[in-house]
Amino acid sequence: MENELAAKFMMLLDYVVLISVVPAVLGLTAAAILAVTACFCARRFRRQNKKAGHEASSLPFQPPRPPKAVRSPSGQPPQYLKKSPSPTSIKPLPGHLPAQSPTEQTTVAATTTTTTTTSIVPPTKYTEENELIPKNAQLEPKSPDVSELGDPCSEPGDGSEHGKLGTIVFKLRFLADRSALVVSVVRCRGLPGKNHGSAIAELSTMAGGTLCNGSANGKQTATDPYVKLQLLPDKQHKVKTRVLRNTRNPVYDEDFTFYGLTLNELAGMSLHFVVLSFDRYSRDDVIGEVVCPLSGIDLQQIENQQVALSREIQPRSLKIRAQGRGELLISLCWQPAAARLTVVLLKARNLPRMDVTGLADPYVKIYLLYNGQRIAKKKTHVKKRTLSPVFNESFAFDIPTTEGAGATLDGVSLELMLLDWDRVTKNEVIGRLELGGPRSNGSALNHWKEVCNSPRRQIADWHKLRE
């Protein structure tokens, strides 16, 4: 009897526990399922908002952040950062504001309403009235813009008063507290157009009076100029301006700061400006250069105030005429049995100064011509910063032969070009030499005849380079 009562009591206890625990477990399971479903829906909703570009609508409680000014590390009043212009974009003329999109206009409006204590001073644009002219410098008279020039050969103010290659205007200021030199590239005026060709051709045609800036019909196309600047003689600090499209009178208004300099060091330095024309498909063309020794400038004046200077742009190729083109030592050996011509480039001497440092980076190209056509090409290594390079490089050329006849040098000639290597611009030809061709004469012709008449002998001789 007692055993039956105990069994019934245990069954009743199990039933009570089952009734109280099962609903709790079911409730927790349902809550977990609902929580997982809610998280899944929320994540899906956020993904849809991100795809549609409406992230802000998913968080309506987050207020928009007002624009904040960026404080300068030098302690100056806060200024709003602006996006720098694209290297290929056209900079607006002084006094004109670029077109703004509606979003930019609303941003500017919000900036003016939220920051009432900050006054934003626009950057000072270049005008010739606010230039501080040094005691020994004279600026050129102001020239009209390209758009105001109808026919550059007939109307006054066509840029001819700025020199045959134009002028460059820049400003200097030395900051003693920062040991920094600030060079402001302001503008260029009267630059030649794209069809001006080489500097020598342009100067010769303008001197003759038949052409104007290298154009046969008197019209001048605009160019895409930019300016490279470096400090000499170290050539360590190299900067450049942006490219301005379709203009012969570009206005840059760009500042470049060179740190770690003193007035004593500046006295032995020079500013080297190179004006180039941008070319999308080949190397950029060099319009001209300006070398401004800082020893000829009153350094105490640039320490107290900003000084504006104007210099005439000079061509780079005219210095070769005044210095000569140098000489080249070549050794030749003709081997009829192997139908091979060996050319040994030994060295060169008395080369012209191609760089502003008074040196050059020469190398030689050799072309083998057969019946007037180039059939093979070789070149030496570049010898850096020297006017007397030593090459000591040997090249072997296989000479074409005809059936039924032995190998001869009939119809064979050599053309040699000595060039100055440049990292950015086109490599400039210093001089040329032809051996065995119809234009071969003098020592070159005698050398070639001696090589043809004395096979299997190394014969060397010096030759003067020509244009």
For each residue, the residues with C-beta under 8 A, 3 or more apart:
1: 4 5
2: 5 6
3: 6 7
4: 1 7 8
5: 1 2 8 9
6: 2 3 9 10
7: 3 4 10 11
8: 4 5 11 12
9: 5 6 12 13
10: 6 7 13 14
11: 7 8 14 15
12: 8 9 15 16
13: 9 10 16 17
14: 10 11 17 18
15: 11 12 18 19
16: 12 13 19 20
17: 13 14 20 21
18: 14 15 21 22
19: 15 16 22 23
20: 16 17 23 24
21: 17 18 24 25
22: 18 19 25 26
23: 19 20 26 27
24: 20 21 27 28
25: 21 22 28 29
26: 22 23 29 30
27: 23 24 30 31
28: 24 25 31 32
29: 25 26 32 33
30: 26 27 33 34
31: 27 28 34 35
32: 28 29 35 36
33: 29 30 36 37
34: 30 31 37 38
35: 31 32 38 39
36: 32 33 39 40
37: 33 34 40 41
38: 34 35 41 42
39: 35 36 42 43
40: 36 37 43 44
41: 37 38 44 45
42: 38 39 45 46
43: 39 40 46 47
44: 40 41 47 48
45: 41 42 48 49 58
46: 42 43 49 50 58
47: 43 44 50 51
48: 44 45 51 52
49: 45 46 52 54 55 57 58
50: 46 47 53 55
51: 47 48
52: 48 49
53: 50
54: 49 57 58
55: 49 50 58 59
56: 59 60 62 64
57: 49 54 60
58: 45 46 49 54 55
59: 55 56 62
60: 56 57
61:
62: 56 59
63:
64: 56
65: 68
66: 110 114
67: 80 107 110 111 114 115
68: 65
69: 78 79 80 115 118
70: 78 79 80 81
71: 78
72: 75 76 77 78 79
73:
74:
75: 72
76: 72 79
77: 72 118 119
78: 69 70 71 72 118
79: 69 70 72 76 120
80: 67 69 70 111 120
81: 70
82:
83:
84:
85: 89 91 242
86: 89 242
87: 242 243
88: 242 243 245
89: 85 86 242
90: 244 245 246
91: 85 242 244 251 252 253
92: 96 97 98
93: 96 251
94: 125 126 127 251 253
95: 125
96: 92 93
97: 92 100
98: 92
99:
100: 97 104 105 108
101: 104 105
102: 105 106
103: 106 107
104: 100 101 107 108
105: 100 101 102 108 109
106: 102 103 109 110
107: 67 103 104 110 111
108: 100 104 105 111 112
109: 105 106 112 113
110: 66 67 106 107 113 114
111: 67 80 107 108 114 115
112: 108 109 115
113: 109 110 116
114: 66 67 110 111
115: 67 69 111 112 118
116: 113
117:
118: 69 77 78 115
119: 77
120: 79 80
121:
122:
123: 253
124: 130
125: 94 95 253
126: 94 186 187 251 253
127: 94 130 131
128: 131 139 142
129:
130: 124 127
131: 127 128 139 171 308
132: 305 306 307 308
133: 137 138 139 307 308
134: 137 297 298 301 307 308 309
135: 298 301
136: 296 298
137: 133 134 307 308 309 310
138: 133 310
139: 128 131 133 169 308 310
140: 143 161 162 167 189 310
141: 161
142: 128
143: 140 157 158 159 161 162 189 190 249
144: 148 149 157
145: 148 149 249
146: 149 222 247 248 249
147:
148: 144 145
149: 144 145 146 152 155 157 158 159
150: 154 155
151: 154 155 218 219
152: 149 155 158 159 212 213 218 219 220
153: 158 212 218
154: 150 151 218
155: 149 150 151 152 158
156:
157: 143 144 149 161
158: 143 149 152 153 155 190
159: 143 149 152 162 166 189 190 191 248 249
160: 164 190
161: 140 141 143 157 190
162: 140 143 159 166 167 189 190 312
163: 166 167 190 312 313
164: 160 192 202 203 206 315
165: 190 191 192 199 202 275 287 288 312 313 314 315
166: 159 162 163 188 189 190 191 192 248 275 287 288 312 313
167: 140 162 163 188 189 190 310 311 312 313
168: 185 187 188 189 227 273 275 290 310 311 313
169: 139 186 187 188 189 308 309 310
170: 183 184 185 186 271 273 308 309 311
171: 131 182 183 184 186 306 307 308 309
172: 181 182 183 184 297 302 306 307 309
173: 181 182 184 302 305 306 307
174: 180 181 182 261 263 266 299 302 303
175: 178 179 180 181 182
176: 179 263 303
177:
178: 175 259
179: 175 176 259 260 261 262
180: 174 175 257 258 259 260 261
181: 172 173 174 175 257 258 261 266
182: 171 172 173 174 175 255 256 257 258 306
183: 170 171 172 229 255 256 257 258 271
184: 170 171 172 173 253 254 255 256 306
185: 168 170 227 229 241 252 253 254 256 273
186: 126 169 170 171 251 252 253 308
187: 126 168 169 249 250 251 252 253
188: 166 167 168 169 191 225 227 249 250 252 275 313
189: 140 143 159 162 166 167 168 169 249
190: 143 158 159 160 161 162 163 165 166 167 248 249
191: 159 165 166 188 223 225 248 249 250 275 287 313
192: 164 165 166 196 202 213 214 220 223 248 287
193: 196 213 214 215 220 221 222 223 248
194: 221 222 223 277
195: 214 215 220 221
196: 192 193 202 213 214 215 220 287
197: 201 202 214
198: 201 202 317
199: 165 202 203 288 315 316 317 318
200: 203 204 315 317 318
201: 197 198 204 205 214
202: 164 165 192 196 197 198 199 205 206 213 214
203: 164 199 200 206 207 315 318
204: 200 201 207 208
205: 201 202 208 210 211 214
206: 164 202 203 209 211 212 213
207: 203 204
208: 204 205 211
209: 206
210: 205
211: 205 206 208 214 215 216 218
212: 152 153 206 215 218 220
213: 152 192 193 196 202 206 220
214: 192 193 195 196 197 201 202 205 211
215: 193 195 196 211 212 218 219 220 221
216: 211
217:
218: 151 152 153 154 211 212 215
219: 151 152 215
220: 152 192 193 195 196 212 213 215 248
221: 193 194 195 215
222: 146 193 194 245 246 247 248
223: 191 192 193 194 246 247 248 277 287
224: 243 244 245 246 277 278 279
225: 188 191 243 244 247 248 250 275 276 277 278 287
226: 240 241 242 243 244 250 275 276 278
227: 168 185 188 240 241 252 273 274 275 276
228: 238 239 240 241 273 274 276 424
229: 183 185 238 239 240 241 256 271 272 273 274
230: 235 236 237 238 239 272
231: 234 235 236 237 258 269 270 271 272
232: 235 269 270 271 272 291 356 357
233: 269 270 357
234: 231 237 269
235: 230 231 232 238 357
236: 230 231
237: 230 231 234 258
238: 228 229 230 235
239: 228 229 230 256
240: 226 227 228 229
241: 185 226 227 228 229 252 254
242: 85 86 87 88 89 91 226 252 254
243: 87 88 224 225 226 278
244: 90 91 224 225 226 247 250 251 252
245: 88 90 222 224
246: 90 222 223 224
247: 146 222 223 225 244 250
248: 146 159 166 190 191 192 193 220 222 223 225
249: 143 145 146 159 187 188 189 190 191
250: 187 188 191 225 226 244 247
251: 91 93 94 126 186 187 244
252: 91 185 186 187 188 227 241 242 244
253: 91 94 123 125 126 184 185 186 187
254: 184 185 241 242
255: 182 183 184
256: 182 183 184 185 229 239
257: 180 181 182 183
258: 180 181 182 183 231 237 261
259: 178 179 180
260: 179 180
261: 174 179 180 181 258 265 266 269
262: 179 265 266
263: 174 176 266 267 299 303
264: 267
265: 261 262 268 269
266: 174 181 261 262 263 269 294 299
267: 263 264 294 295 299
268: 265 294 295
269: 231 232 233 234 261 265 266 293 294
270: 231 232 233 291 292 293 294 356
271: 170 183 229 231 232 290 291 292 294
272: 229 230 231 232 289 290 291 292 356
273: 168 170 185 227 228 229 289 290 291 292 311
274: 227 228 229 286 288 289 425
275: 165 166 168 188 191 225 226 227 286 287 288 289 290 313
276: 225 226 227 228 284 285 286 287 424 425
277: 194 223 224 225 284 285 287
278: 224 225 226 243 284
279: 224 282 283 284 285
280:
281:
282: 279 426
283: 279 424 425 426
284: 276 277 278 279 424 425 426
285: 276 277 279 425 426
286: 274 275 276 289 316 425 426
287: 165 166 191 192 196 223 225 275 276 277 313
288: 165 166 199 274 275 313 314 315 316
289: 272 273 274 275 286 313 314 316 356
290: 168 271 272 273 275 311 312 313 314
291: 232 270 271 272 273 356
292: 270 271 272 273 296 297 309 311
293: 269 270 296 297
294: 266 267 268 269 270 271 297 299
295: 267 268
296: 136 292 293
297: 134 172 292 293 294 301 302 307 309
298: 134 135 136 301 302 307
299: 174 263 266 267 294 302 303
300: 303 304
301: 134 135 297 298 304 305 307
302: 172 173 174 297 298 299 305 306 307
303: 174 176 263 299 300
304: 300 301
305: 132 173 301 302
306: 132 171 172 173 182 184 302
307: 132 133 134 137 171 172 173 297 298 301 302
308: 131 132 133 134 137 139 169 170 171 186
309: 134 137 169 170 171 172 292 297
310: 137 138 139 140 167 168 169
311: 167 168 170 273 290 292
312: 162 163 165 166 167 290
313: 163 165 166 167 168 188 191 275 287 288 289 290
314: 165 288 289 290 318
315: 164 165 199 200 203 288 318
316: 199 286 288 289 319 428
317: 198 199 200 320 428
318: 199 200 203 314 315 321 322
319: 316 322 323 352 353 354
320: 317 323 324 325 352 354 430
321: 318
322: 318 319
323: 319 320 352 353
324: 320 350 352
325: 320 351 352 418 430 431 464 465 466 467
326: 348 349 350 351 352 387 418 430 431 464 465
327: 348 349 350 462 463 464 465
328: 345 348 364 416 418 431 433 462 463 465
329: 345 346 347 348 349 460 461 462 463
330: 343 344 345 346 416 433 435 447 460 461 463
331: 343 344 346 458 459 460
332: 341 342 343 344 435 447 448 451 458 459 460
333: 341 342 344 451 456 457 458 459
334: 341 342 409 451 452 454 455 456
335: 338 339 340 341 342 455 456
336: 339 406 407 408 455
337: 407
338: 335
339: 335 336 398 399 400 401 407
340: 335 396 397 398 399
341: 332 333 334 335 368 396 397 399 409 412 414
342: 332 333 334 335 394 395 396 397 458
343: 330 331 332 366 378 394 395 396 397 414
344: 330 331 332 333 392 393 394 395 458 460
345: 328 329 330 364 366 380 391 392 393 394 395
346: 329 330 331 390 391 392 460
347: 329 388 389 390 391 392
348: 326 327 328 329 351 362 364 388 389 391 418
349: 326 327 329 387 388
350: 324 326 327 387 388
351: 325 326 348 354 360 362 387 388 389 418 430
352: 319 320 323 324 325 326 360 387 430
353: 319 323 358 359 360 387
354: 319 320 351 359 360 361 420 428 430
355: 358 359 360 361 385 420
356: 232 270 272 289 291
357: 232 233 235 385
358: 353 355
359: 353 354 355 385 386 387
360: 351 352 353 354 355 385 386 387 420 430
361: 354 355 382 383 384 385 420 421 422
362: 348 351 382 383 386 389 418 419 420 421 430
363: 379 380 381 382 383 418 419 421
364: 328 345 348 379 380 391 416 417 418 419
365: 377 378 379 416 417 419
366: 343 345 377 378 379 395 414 415 416
367: 374 376 377 414 415 416 417
368: 341 374 375 376 377 397 412 414
369: 372 373 374 375 412 413 414 415 437
370: 373 375 399 400 411 412
371: 411
372: 369
373: 369 370
374: 367 368 369 377 415
375: 368 369 370 400
376: 367 368 397 398
377: 365 366 367 368 374
378: 343 365 366 395 397
379: 363 364 365 366
380: 345 363 364 391 393
381: 363 391 393
382: 361 362 363 421
383: 361 362 363 386 389 390 391
384: 361
385: 355 357 359 360 361
386: 359 360 362 383 389
387: 326 349 350 351 352 353 359 360
388: 347 348 349 350 351
389: 347 348 351 362 383 386
390: 346 347 383
391: 345 346 347 348 364 380 381 383
392: 344 345 346 347
393: 344 345 380 381
394: 342 343 344 345
395: 342 343 344 345 366 378
396: 340 341 342 343
397: 340 341 342 343 368 376 378
398: 339 340 376
399: 339 340 341 370 407 409 412
400: 339 370 375
401: 339 405 406 407
402: 405
403:
404:
405: 401 402 408
406: 336 401
407: 336 337 339 399 401
408: 336 405
409: 334 341 399 412 436 451 452
410:
411: 370 371
412: 341 368 369 370 399 409 436
413: 369 434 435 436 437 440
414: 341 343 366 367 368 369 434 435 436 437
415: 366 367 369 374 432 433 434 435 437
416: 328 330 364 365 366 367 432 433 434 435
417: 364 365 367 429 431 432 433
418: 325 326 328 348 351 362 363 364 429 430 431 432 433 465
419: 362 363 364 365 427 428 429 430
420: 354 355 360 361 362 427 428 430
421: 361 362 363 382 427
422: 361 425 426 427 428
423:
424: 228 276 283 284
425: 274 276 283 284 285 286 422 428
426: 282 283 284 285 286 422
427: 419 420 421 422
428: 316 317 354 419 420 422 425
429: 417 418 419 432
430: 320 325 326 351 352 354 360 362 418 419 420 465
431: 325 326 328 417 418 465 466 467
432: 415 416 417 418 429 465 466 467
433: 328 330 415 416 417 418 444 463 465 466
434: 413 414 415 416 437 439 440 444
435: 330 332 413 414 415 416 440 444 447 448 463
436: 409 412 413 414 440 448
437: 369 413 414 415 434 440
438:
439: 434
440: 413 434 435 436 437 444 445 448
441: 444 445
442: 445 446
443: 446 447 461 462 463 464
444: 433 434 435 440 441 447 448 463
445: 440 441 442 448 449
446: 442 443 449 450 461
447: 330 332 435 443 444 450 451 459 461 463
448: 332 435 436 440 444 445 451 452
449: 445 446 452 453
450: 446 447 453 454 459
451: 332 333 334 409 447 448 454 457 459
452: 334 409 448 449 455
453: 449 450
454: 334 450 451 457 459
455: 334 335 336 452
456: 333 334 335
457: 333 451 454
458: 331 332 333 342 344
459: 331 332 333 447 450 451 454
460: 329 330 331 332 344 346
461: 329 330 443 446 447
462: 327 328 329 443
463: 327 328 329 330 433 435 443 444 447
464: 325 326 327 443
465: 325 326 327 328 418 430 431 432 433
466: 325 431 432 433
467: 325 431 432
